[in-house]
Amino acid sequence: MTTTVPLIYSFPEFLGVAEAVADHIITAQNQTLYNTLDAAQIELIKQDRLKRPGLLSSSSTVSINQSNGQSGINLASSNNQSQVQLGSPNPNSNGNGKLKKEKKKRAEVRFKIAISGGSFIKILKEGLLPREDVIEWDKWDIYFADERLVPFESPDSNYGQAKREIFDQIKSENKPRIFHIDESLIDDPQECADAYEKVLINNFARKDSVKLPMFDLLLLGCAPDGHIASLFPNHGEQLREKLAWCLPVSKAPSGPENRITLSIPVICHAARVTFVVEGLTKAPIMRIIMERPEKGLPSSIVNEGAAGRVSWFVDDDALNDLWDITKKKYKFLSIEEPKN
Ligand SMILES: O=P(O)(O)OC[C@H]1O[C@@H](O)[C@H](O)[C@@H](O)[C@@H]1O
């Protein structure tokens, strides 16, 4: 394995990590839904969408066109296949079926995100909830990178914890769509994984057949023993899986024994893969991940497999054992940098 160095953003404290992660998520949201981070352009798109529901693209590049003295918006779909200029005659009026289809497809774009459990939930809660003004919850599809097979009311349930600490606290009336496991299947990891995979297939591959689902953002923690999602180092064949989207896990070496997890190919296929790690207990494993990729820890595999799309948000404690590492200063792109 070659050494691929991902982007590492480090912060003196937990709160700094949480705020930057929130900005990173909102940036991904805006890039996905509007293909721009410019607040004025986003506002224009939203206003126009209100006027013409279904017309404005979620995945459009937008540019302001004032050449004819009127302000118009050029939309180019992200696959560069169609261009619609608003302000020109209604493109619907020529009954062009292809265009209608394209419009429908674009109107359906949603922000597809997979989150982890464990300490990561607290980061999300602290970072995201105060930013509801810029979060479009009703366009979010939230999945789980993994789940521990325990009842939702258990403190170990990733969904249960996320529900109590985040989803139930959302003030906006616009709620996200949440895709969790089927709680009735927690006694059978294989069935539970198959059922969750079906949910993914239904949502990601219903219209077009795809080899792998593509999340807009996959958010991962990393435990002190090096497991990410529920992919454990040296545990069975998990890390070599090439085809399945979702895997059952039995006899996990730490925490609840039975779990399900997204596979390495799914994680590596995401548009952005973001690790969030904090605390001194994670310092030894961070050292192995960054300095010994040849050991093949799950996160080292992801650093390599998703190279160029991976970033790490960590606090200084987690980097305590690393001396020679290039850290980047995080630049806030979607929300104002907090003045701590
Ligand atoms: O950040 P923590 O608490 O060490 O958790 C790491 C991982 O632990 C696993 O057990 C969780 O199911 C994952 O979702 C999580 O990312």
The ligand as an SDF file (V2000), in Angstrom:
LIG
                    3D

 16 16  0  0  0  0  0  0  0  0999 V2000
  -16.2260    7.6060   18.2620 O   0  0  0  0  0  0  0  0  0  0  0  0
  -16.3730    6.3290   19.0120 P   0  0  0  0  0  0  0  0  0  0  0  0
  -17.3580    6.4560   20.1550 O   0  0  0  0  0  0  0  0  0  0  0  0
  -15.0640    5.7740   19.4500 O   0  0  0  0  0  0  0  0  0  0  0  0
  -17.0360    5.3010   18.0100 O   0  0  0  0  0  0  0  0  0  0  0  0
  -16.3960    4.7970   16.8740 C   0  0  0  0  0  0  0  0  0  0  0  0
  -17.3420    3.8730   16.1370 C   0  0  0  0  0  0  0  0  0  0  0  0
  -17.8080    2.9170   17.0790 O   0  0  0  0  0  0  0  0  0  0  0  0
  -18.7620    1.9870   16.5940 C   0  0  0  0  0  0  0  0  0  0  0  0
  -19.0350    1.0210   17.5460 O   0  0  0  0  0  0  0  0  0  0  0  0
  -19.9750    2.7160   16.1520 C   0  0  0  0  0  0  0  0  0  0  0  0
  -20.9950    1.8180   15.8390 O   0  0  0  0  0  0  0  0  0  0  0  0
  -19.5470    3.6050   15.0100 C   0  0  0  0  0  0  0  0  0  0  0  0
  -20.6560    4.2100   14.4100 O   0  0  0  0  0  0  0  0  0  0  0  0
  -18.5250    4.5960   15.5370 C   0  0  0  0  0  0  0  0  0  0  0  0
  -18.0630    5.4520   14.5150 O   0  0  0  0  0  0  0  0  0  0  0  0
  1  2  2  0
  2  3  1  0
  2  4  1  0
  2  5  1  0
  5  6  1  0
  6  7  1  0
  7  8  1  0
  7 15  1  0
  8  9  1  0
  9 10  1  0
  9 11  1  0
 11 12  1  0
 11 13  1  0
 13 14  1  0
 13 15  1  0
 15 16  1  0
M  END
$$$$
